[in-house]
Amino acid sequence: MKNFLIWFFAIVFTLAIAVYQRMTGPSYPVKGTVEIGSQKIKFKLIRTYDGINNAPIKIIAPDTSIKGELTLRRFKSFDTWQTQSMQRHGDTLVGFLPHQAVAGKVMYQVTLIKGDQKFLLNDQPAILRFKGYVPGYVLIPHIFFIFMAMLLSTLTALLVIFRKKNTYVYAWITVICLALGGLILGPIVQKFSFNAYWTGWPFGHDLTDNKSLVAFIFWVIALVVMKKHRENRLWPVLASIVLLVVFLIPHSVMGSEIDYTKEQPAKTINY
């Protein structure tokens, strides 16, 4: 029963962390609801785009008397704010953000208009980052091994605490999953997304790369200590806590981005 509870807690805990990772970070859509007359309109403003064309911003608004506007400019730029009307296609209003090179960002706000009333959907501008397409045969194994590492890290810590067997084996598997998901497939995903294998230390400040490296180092140390002292409890628990902290840092924070303020000479962007 104790073994079952340990596995059950580790699985549920990992799933909870996966949901947290999905719902936090700068790439998660801005969601909300606005009431216009007797209608409640739900909206989702995307914050990442991997297409090759302009990024479509869509709002479902069946009432054809409702119009929409996009107010936008490039992020980290000296551009002036510009406004464009959204086009209606059936029950959907559509506007487009101008396509940028990978890691380029555009910030935008959406306003719905009915008669002489205006409804601003997002007080704070949403920031959309353009990136390259990551094929599923790379992305799916990356996600799988990363969360397997989280599961096995939690499991190893619990087994160590309750003095169960095979903790050294589970520690090994944790390190292997971290290496595959974070240090091998992670850079490949980064290359597809932003045309660079590694943007963490010492080449940059990308937290996604840096936190993967820190977690891996702590687990390697834990593995070395456990090889000499199989009963050691401090290092595997510490490494597990470090990995948990790493997962609690929202994904893609301080990631790759273009600083348009450094352009020489400054460009005029026509939206």
C-alpha positions as CSV (number, residue, x, y, z in Angstrom):
1,M,0.0,0.0,0.0
2,K,2.9,2.4,0.8
3,N,4.5,1.7,-2.6
4,F,1.1,2.4,-4.3
5,L,0.7,5.7,-2.4
6,I,4.2,6.8,-3.3
7,W,3.6,6.1,-7.0
8,F,0.1,7.7,-6.9
9,F,1.4,10.9,-5.2
10,A,4.3,11.2,-7.7
11,I,2.0,10.8,-10.7
12,V,-0.7,13.2,-9.4
13,F,2.0,15.7,-8.4
14,T,3.7,15.5,-11.8
15,L,0.3,16.0,-13.6
16,A,-0.4,19.0,-11.4
17,I,3.0,20.5,-12.4
18,A,2.3,19.8,-16.0
19,V,-1.0,21.7,-15.8
20,Y,0.8,24.6,-14.0
21,Q,3.5,24.7,-16.8
22,R,0.8,24.7,-19.4
23,M,-1.2,27.6,-17.9
24,T,1.7,29.9,-16.9
25,G,4.4,31.6,-18.8
26,P,4.5,34.1,-21.6
27,S,3.2,31.8,-24.3
28,Y,-0.1,30.9,-22.7
29,P,-3.1,32.8,-24.3
30,V,-4.8,35.7,-22.7
31,K,-8.4,34.5,-22.0
32,G,-11.5,36.2,-20.8
33,T,-15.1,37.1,-21.4
34,V,-16.7,40.4,-22.3
35,E,-20.4,41.2,-22.1
36,I,-21.8,43.3,-25.0
37,G,-25.5,43.9,-24.7
38,S,-27.1,40.5,-23.9
39,Q,-24.2,38.6,-25.4
40,K,-21.2,37.2,-23.5
41,I,-18.2,36.9,-25.9
42,K,-15.4,34.6,-24.9
43,F,-12.0,35.5,-26.3
44,K,-8.5,33.9,-26.5
45,L,-5.6,36.1,-27.5
46,I,-2.6,34.1,-28.7
47,R,0.9,34.9,-27.6
48,T,3.0,32.6,-29.7
49,Y,2.8,31.8,-33.5
50,D,4.8,29.3,-35.6
51,G,3.3,30.0,-39.0
52,I,5.0,31.5,-42.0
53,N,2.3,34.2,-42.6
54,N,0.9,37.0,-40.6
55,A,-0.5,35.9,-37.2
56,P,-4.3,35.8,-37.2
57,I,-6.1,37.2,-34.2
58,K,-9.7,35.8,-34.1
59,I,-12.7,36.8,-32.0
60,I,-16.0,34.9,-32.4
61,A,-18.8,37.6,-32.3
62,P,-22.0,36.4,-34.0
63,D,-23.6,39.8,-33.8
64,T,-22.7,41.4,-37.1
65,S,-23.2,44.9,-35.7
66,I,-20.0,44.3,-33.6
67,K,-16.8,45.5,-35.1
68,G,-13.2,45.1,-34.0
69,E,-9.9,46.9,-34.0
70,L,-6.3,45.9,-33.4
71,T,-3.9,48.3,-31.8
72,L,-0.3,47.2,-32.2
73,R,3.4,47.8,-32.4
74,R,6.5,45.8,-32.2
75,F,7.8,44.9,-28.7
76,K,11.0,46.6,-27.7
77,S,10.9,49.1,-30.5
78,F,10.4,52.9,-31.0
79,D,7.4,52.2,-33.3
80,T,4.3,54.3,-32.8
81,W,1.0,52.5,-31.9
82,Q,-1.1,51.8,-35.0
83,T,-4.7,50.7,-35.4
84,Q,-6.2,48.5,-38.0
85,S,-9.8,47.3,-38.5
86,M,-10.6,43.7,-38.1
87,Q,-12.3,41.9,-40.9
88,R,-15.5,39.9,-40.5
89,H,-15.8,36.4,-41.8
90,G,-19.2,35.0,-40.9
91,D,-19.4,35.1,-37.1
92,T,-15.7,35.7,-36.6
93,L,-13.7,39.0,-36.5
94,V,-10.1,38.6,-37.8
95,G,-7.1,40.8,-37.6
96,F,-3.5,40.1,-38.5
97,L,-0.2,40.8,-36.8
98,P,2.7,41.4,-39.2
99,H,5.0,38.4,-39.5
100,Q,8.4,38.9,-37.8
101,A,11.6,36.9,-37.9
102,V,11.9,34.2,-35.3
103,A,12.1,35.7,-31.8
104,G,10.5,38.9,-33.0
105,K,7.5,40.1,-30.9
106,V,4.5,42.2,-31.5
107,M,2.3,43.6,-28.7
108,Y,-1.3,44.3,-29.3
109,Q,-4.7,45.1,-27.8
110,V,-8.2,44.2,-29.1
111,T,-11.2,46.5,-29.0
112,L,-14.7,45.5,-29.9
113,I,-17.1,48.2,-31.0
114,K,-20.9,48.2,-31.0
115,G,-22.5,51.5,-31.9
116,D,-20.8,54.2,-29.9
117,Q,-19.6,51.8,-27.3
118,K,-16.1,50.4,-27.1
119,F,-14.9,47.4,-25.2
120,L,-11.2,46.9,-24.6
121,L,-10.6,43.2,-24.2
122,N,-7.1,43.4,-22.6
123,D,-6.0,46.4,-20.5
124,Q,-2.4,45.2,-20.7
125,P,-1.1,44.5,-24.2
126,A,-0.7,40.9,-25.2
127,I,2.8,40.1,-26.5
128,L,3.0,37.6,-29.3
129,R,6.3,36.0,-30.1
130,F,7.0,34.5,-33.6
131,K,8.9,31.2,-33.7
132,G,9.7,28.4,-36.1
133,Y,7.6,25.3,-36.4
134,V,8.8,22.3,-34.2
135,P,7.9,19.0,-35.7
136,G,6.0,16.5,-33.5
137,Y,8.7,13.9,-33.7
138,V,11.0,16.3,-31.8
139,L,8.5,18.1,-29.6
140,I,6.6,15.1,-28.3
141,P,9.7,13.1,-27.1
142,H,11.1,16.3,-25.6
143,I,7.9,16.9,-23.5
144,F,7.7,13.2,-22.6
145,F,11.3,12.9,-21.2
146,I,11.1,16.2,-19.4
147,F,8.0,15.2,-17.5
148,M,9.3,11.7,-17.0
149,A,12.3,13.3,-15.3
150,M,9.9,15.2,-13.0
151,L,8.0,12.1,-12.2
152,L,11.1,10.0,-11.5
153,S,12.7,12.8,-9.5
154,T,9.7,13.1,-7.2
155,L,9.5,9.3,-7.0
156,T,13.2,8.9,-6.1
157,A,12.9,11.6,-3.4
158,L,9.9,9.8,-1.8
159,L,11.6,6.4,-2.0
160,V,14.7,7.8,-0.4
161,I,12.7,9.4,2.4
162,F,10.8,6.2,3.1
163,R,14.0,4.2,2.8
164,K,12.8,2.0,-0.1
165,K,15.0,0.0,-2.4
166,N,16.3,0.7,-5.9
167,T,16.7,4.5,-5.3
168,Y,20.0,4.5,-7.1
169,V,18.4,3.0,-10.2
170,Y,15.6,5.5,-10.2
171,A,18.2,8.3,-9.8
172,W,20.0,7.0,-12.8
173,I,16.8,7.0,-14.9
174,T,16.0,10.5,-13.7
175,V,19.4,11.7,-14.9
176,I,19.0,10.0,-18.3
177,C,15.6,11.5,-18.8
178,L,16.9,14.9,-17.9
179,A,19.8,14.6,-20.3
180,L,17.5,13.4,-23.2
181,G,14.7,15.9,-22.6
182,G,16.6,18.9,-21.5
183,L,20.1,18.8,-22.9
184,I,19.7,16.8,-26.1
185,L,16.1,17.3,-27.4
186,G,15.8,20.7,-25.7
187,P,18.5,22.4,-27.8
188,I,17.0,20.7,-30.9
189,V,13.6,22.2,-30.1
190,Q,15.4,25.6,-29.6
191,K,17.0,25.3,-33.0
192,F,13.7,24.7,-34.7
193,S,12.0,27.5,-32.8
194,F,14.7,30.2,-32.7
195,N,17.5,29.0,-34.9
196,A,19.9,28.6,-32.0
197,Y,20.8,25.4,-30.2
198,W,21.7,27.1,-26.8
199,T,20.8,30.6,-25.6
200,G,21.5,30.0,-21.9
201,W,24.8,30.5,-20.0
202,P,27.4,31.4,-21.1
203,F,26.0,32.6,-24.4
204,G,22.7,34.2,-23.1
205,H,20.2,34.4,-20.3
206,D,17.5,32.1,-21.5
207,L,16.0,30.7,-18.3
208,T,14.6,27.6,-20.0
209,D,18.2,26.5,-21.0
210,N,19.8,27.6,-17.7
211,K,17.3,25.9,-15.5
212,S,17.6,22.6,-17.4
213,L,21.4,22.8,-16.9
214,V,21.1,23.6,-13.2
215,A,18.7,20.7,-12.5
216,F,20.9,18.3,-14.5
217,I,24.0,19.3,-12.5
218,F,22.3,18.8,-9.2
219,W,21.0,15.4,-10.2
220,V,24.5,14.4,-11.5
221,I,26.0,15.4,-8.1
222,A,23.2,13.4,-6.3
223,L,24.0,10.4,-8.5
224,V,27.7,10.6,-7.7
225,V,27.1,10.8,-4.0
226,M,24.6,8.0,-4.0
227,K,27.1,5.8,-5.9
228,K,29.5,6.1,-2.9
229,H,26.8,6.3,-0.2
230,R,23.6,4.5,-1.2
231,E,21.9,5.6,2.0
232,N,22.5,9.3,1.4
233,R,19.2,11.1,1.7
234,L,20.3,14.8,1.5
235,W,21.4,15.0,-2.2
236,P,18.6,13.2,-3.9
237,V,16.0,15.1,-1.9
238,L,17.8,18.4,-2.6
239,A,18.1,17.6,-6.3
240,S,14.4,16.8,-6.4
241,I,13.6,20.1,-4.8
242,V,15.8,22.0,-7.3
243,L,14.0,20.3,-10.2
244,L,10.6,21.2,-8.6
245,V,11.7,24.9,-8.3
246,V,12.9,24.7,-12.0
247,F,9.4,23.5,-13.1
248,L,7.7,26.2,-11.0
249,I,9.6,28.8,-13.1
250,P,7.1,29.6,-16.0
251,H,8.3,28.1,-19.3
252,S,9.9,30.5,-21.8
253,V,10.6,33.3,-19.3
254,M,13.5,35.5,-20.5
255,G,13.5,33.5,-23.8
256,S,14.9,34.6,-27.2
257,E,13.7,37.9,-28.4
258,I,14.7,40.6,-30.9
259,D,15.5,44.1,-29.6
260,Y,14.2,46.4,-32.3
261,T,15.5,49.4,-30.4
262,K,19.0,48.5,-31.6
263,E,18.2,48.8,-35.3
264,Q,20.4,51.1,-37.2
265,P,18.9,53.0,-38.8
266,A,15.4,52.8,-37.3
267,K,12.9,51.2,-39.6
268,T,9.3,52.3,-40.4
269,I,7.0,49.4,-40.2
270,N,3.8,49.5,-42.3
271,Y,1.1,47.4,-40.7
